[in-house]
Amino acid sequence: MVADYYNNDYKDGQAPQMTSTKHKHPRHELVDHGTNVYFVSDPRGFETVVHHVADQFLDKRDPRLKVNQVTNKQKMVAREISYSKKGVTVMTEDGSIFQARYAIVSVSLGVLQSNLISFKPELPKWKRRAVNGFNMGNFTKIFLKFPTKFWPSNTAGSEFFLYAHENRGYYPTWQNLENVLPGSNILLVTVTGDESKRIDKLADETIREEAMVALRKMFGNGIPDPEQILVPRWLSNRLFRGSYSNWPVGYKQSNHKQLKDPVGPIFFTGEHTSTKYLGFADGAYCAGLCNFFFFFVSI
């Protein structure tokens, strides 16, 4: 079962019975970019992609470019989007108002499905049906840093190891980060789907204890406890509400077209609107280019 998990849930963020084989296979990212799995370590983060795109048409000193606006002191989160034939008005959490002829909404599918942003008037029924009918997958990466390394590494085929458990997806996929971060003594375990939802609600200490039970069954009781643990919680984070989208069984191509179709002066983009690279950063990038082209042609 764990081998089946690795080939399905680990990629889709959900169990196979929830994933459309018709629309997810073949996996275009594997066909176009190869089947090797790489851990990308870039301290600049994903915001580098945003800056790269912005640099192509907007001066960094332009006051209209606003980044890092959500902090403990600043709460410039879009909470209400009003639209009409005259244009769009966006009101943020701190009461700021932004007006324009058009707006491009690139929040995650999970945010669209939540009540974080209200649209006035309400989005039409066909749009709401397209949004709520798609799936948001859950993918939790748990990082454990140890005082010493006790697992095999730096040999062919030793970067990943799998833990078989009677419960599908229970701390199944382990990856040592020695190849990308030599000497870090960090193990990464990934959980998805229902287990990701369960773990997202647990305290770090409980997660550490569960993970160590699995590790000690694999490597013995003599292994040390981790010094640190990091558990990103994408599901409970109101700015994400999940990790990435997944094409559900029975969801039609026509529904997906409606998912990215504009509503009046509001245009929609994001990885969930990509047909080819659904769920990936390049899917978000390519969807943005395609949708922006449609946007500029429309105006």
Secondary structure, 3 states (H helix, E strand, C coil): CHHHHHHCHHHHCCCHHHCCHHHHCCCHHHHHHCCCCCCCCCCCCCHHHHHHHHHCCCCCCCCCCCCCCECCCCECCEEEEEEECCEEEEEECCCCEEEECCEEECCCHHHHHCCCCEEECCCCHHHHHHHHHCEEECEEEEEEECCCCCCCCCCCCCCEEECCCCCCCCCCEEEECCCCCCCCCEEEEEEEHHHHHHHHCCCHHHHHHHHHHHHHHHHCCCCCCCCEEECCCCCCCCCCCCCEEECCCCCCHHHHHHHHCCECCEEECCHHHCCCCCCCHHHHHHHHHHHHHHHHHHC
